[in-house]
């Protein structure tokens, strides 16, 4: 059955802020061909085997600046039945002049708990909003399912405010010498950490190390981030539709756990058009502004099998810029393009994901959990389909 849902366009950008891979603009490791890991209670290994990131010495004009959570934070799910805590922390990099970020090294303090980390820019005119959010929530930081809440819901898909991100398999991602992410003087950073309480216990004091250089006089091109969310509509096996195998019941459960109004699973129908439930879903977006793709990443959770990102040219030509035929949750680093791909206004970009309910039979994270109709959700045992494109503009 096809469904078309009408919801406010301004809310669409909230769906893309949940998770991400790690941005890179320099060549990175090729996709792995190993099966999904099942080595811990959380469904992924805190010490999963992956190719170690190569340490890149500081280049001319660069310096490091490290920011750390002020004190250790002990995650706690905001709802009784929840197993995930999304927490945002406001940090001050103390920038007195405009800077360019040419590398980001996010270091989880407790890898058993940390599912992913996203670092976002807070411009000087947004600091008061961020401080209000922080002050309104007891303790360090604030609960921030979806996005940080600092920027309006109407901005973010074509030019996200991300400075860097980490997911399993990530390390320092150093950009090519001709690009950087701008940060204006006086900016602060929001560090959003997704804690997976199925993975372990204890506290966390994650850190972010930025590779900075002065913006004034630099001829580096600014690196933007484009987010490509697609729906997940994965029915239960054997056509079961009772309980959580009913889409409406499952969506209501996700909405209750993460305070979604309306549900992000429904918002994606407006963004991507009619959806046919099944293991393979995709979403195509028109390119509004020309650019050059430098690197691409994908993100799914534990039921993911494969993900691709394709560019469609106005003349009918197609170019695959990301192809991960065997998804590995423990290797979510981005893939740099050997030859950057030019895109023009009017081209299209399509992200396609394949998910598999049978993986819940072998992964410890799903032990004791009832099978459900799977939709987009913020939890580790929920699912996502997200392409992340890093590009420069003319």
C-alpha angles and dihedrals in degrees: 000000000000121000131197116188126192116213136149113292091217090068095055096088091062091074094064100054099074106087144354149175124243119281120234136167098182121075112286136189119295120253115283122238097205122117122255112290120249101179104119142037089260093056095252135069120253086213100034115172112257137145107278115246112255112244109237115202118232111277127217111305095007128122135172126245119185125202123188134184104271093236137002114283123211110209120229127177110242093221126054094239096040125113098186135072121193109194129180122206124193112220131181117220089187097230112182094175135032111280141192120222110217099169139019126200112186113191116193110216093208110026092185090065105032114091096172143335129215122191115202134185121249109198118215092256089055098050095091090055091051092048091052091052090049094048093048094059119066117240130015114338127340140271109266117173110177105004133358092261092232097108127047119265091245096075134061119062101087096031112020122194091234120137095178144334140204133206130158110305093031128126133154108329110204117197126224113273094252098060140057142163112250121233117182123221112278095023121142131202134235113212109200113196123191108207117199107206091193089067100062146299141260132069135307137214105179122186137209123208115197125199103216138185134173115274096205110096094006121133094200118131119238115251116222130193123224118195120211111190120181129186126262113215106166115162124207118268122265089029093279113172104172124113114339088359086075110089095222093052092047093048091049090051092051091046092051094049094050103029095244118171106196104016115253088222088064095043090061090063090065093048096045106028130231114001127210108203113239145103096289122061133167142177129205124203130187117239109242099185133030119250147144119256111224102171140359135204136183133210133199133142132238100306093055119121107171142354134192137179119204133186116215116204125214090246094055099263116136128205123191109218098173127031120170105166094177113037117218115189089202094059110054099142117135124256118232117217113242087213113029112238120232117218127190133204106274095035118114135227121207128193117196127188134185120203130186127207091199091072089073087070092066106030118091092217089071096047109133093005121128115239112255144183099268121224135161108300139159097234126097090241091046118074144243139185112203134159118197118200122191113201146157124230128222 
